[in-house]
Amino acid sequence: MSVSLGTRSATQRLLPLVLVFLTSGIATAVVGPFLGMFLSTAVHANPFQVTAFLITASLSSVVMSWALGRLSDRRPMRRTLLIAATLAGFAGTGVTAMIRDYWVLLALTATVTAVATSLYPQSFAYARQVLQRDDPARAAMGTSALRTVFSLAWVGGPALAAFLLEVGDFRYVYGTAAVMYALAAFTVARWLPEVEAPAAPRDGVKISARVPPGMYPILVAFTLLQTTGVLGVQAMALFVSTDLGGSVGDAGVVLGVCAALEIPLLLWFGWLGTRFPLRRIIVAGAACAVVYQLTAVTAASVWQLGAGQLFNALFIAAISGLGITYVQDRMPHFPGRATTMFTNTNAIGQILSAPLFGLAQNYGFRLAFAVNLVLAVVGLVLLLIARPAVRSSGLGSGSPPEG
């Protein structure tokens, strides 16, 4: 039996969701950075198998999230999907803590783990529906705040995983992730009420699920920009140590500076999103991506790359914090589908970055940032020329009109 949504404020209803973001964020943060190491050292997979595993994980995530995103908007089942995703995460990490057979793990990541990846977009879609109902003017701020919680989990998650590997092995790492998913599942089941189906037929009329004209160039732009972020992180340590004469520790400091700047900027952009058109802020964020990649390409020392992290953090905060709301505004009856469309741009970016990283390994890691510069420029141009309209539905976020 679902709980009435009219008994508590939006803030009170979103507090349990904060715990879901924190626990699921820790779960992904302890396993994500060390997945390649796990496959290589614990599973003893060869380079081809590792590559196949990572590609399979990304592709299955895209497909499963897309299918569940489409399904979630026409039936009152958002809470049910959140429970299913958290339980899938619990099962996937729990089994991985014990199993070391490559083919079993590959099948697991293509099915159960793929269901777990839908937790991220479905959580944002749930938050969107709560905010639309009770506080639409603060949808952008609420989304950015939740994204900040996820970022905070990633600040401590990798360090926690490193500690667990020092005192134990990957059973500790995946066991911890399983506990986090279990806490997330309990939180959803205990405190989150079900929400209505935003795209359910009204007065016998089925709401069109057609993607608004001009939306696909925006999604391509986001994909290209997300690719630059993934490729930049992958190449950072090797670029700093081989091209800039620094150490792996220096690369960690550079990435840490970006993460530290990103968190307050997410909140700041969320506040700006309640006062200025989201499109302007996102375009400005893409422009910062161009500036950062140009700084990286021309950097001659580690400190120059570190100084450029301000522009990198501005870019990440604008795109990751407001991009979800920007896409949701254009498909207000389909928050699950819209959020999944945005989050899948990151998964596709991970796939695209793999061959680009291979090129950088052969021709120098500065090439990775040169490629990123081209991708960022193309992404910025697409954002400038594409202006998809917000659908008239009475369900908008309350953000200022696009200019």
Secondary structure, 3 states (H helix, E strand, C coil): CCCCCCCCCHHHHHHHHHHHHHHHHHHHHHHHHHHHHHHHHHCCCCHHHHHHHHHHHHHHHHHHHHHHHHHHCCCCCHHHHHHHHHHHHHHHHHHHCCCCCHHHHHHHHHCHHHHHCCHHHHHHHHHHHHHHHHCHHHHHHHHHHHHHHHHHHHHHHHHHHHHHHHHCCHHHHHHHHHHHHHHHHHHHHHHCCCCCCCCCCECCECCCCCCCCCHHHHHHHHHHHHHHHHHHHHHHHHHHHHCCCCCHHHHHHHHHHHHHHHHHHHHHHHHHCCCCCHHHHHHHHHHHHHHHHHHHHHCCCHHHHHHCHHHHHHHHHHHHHHHHHHHHHHCCCCHHHHHHHHHHHHHHHHHHHHHHHHHHHHHCCHHHHHHHHHHHHHHHHHHHHCCCCCCCCCCCCCCCCCC
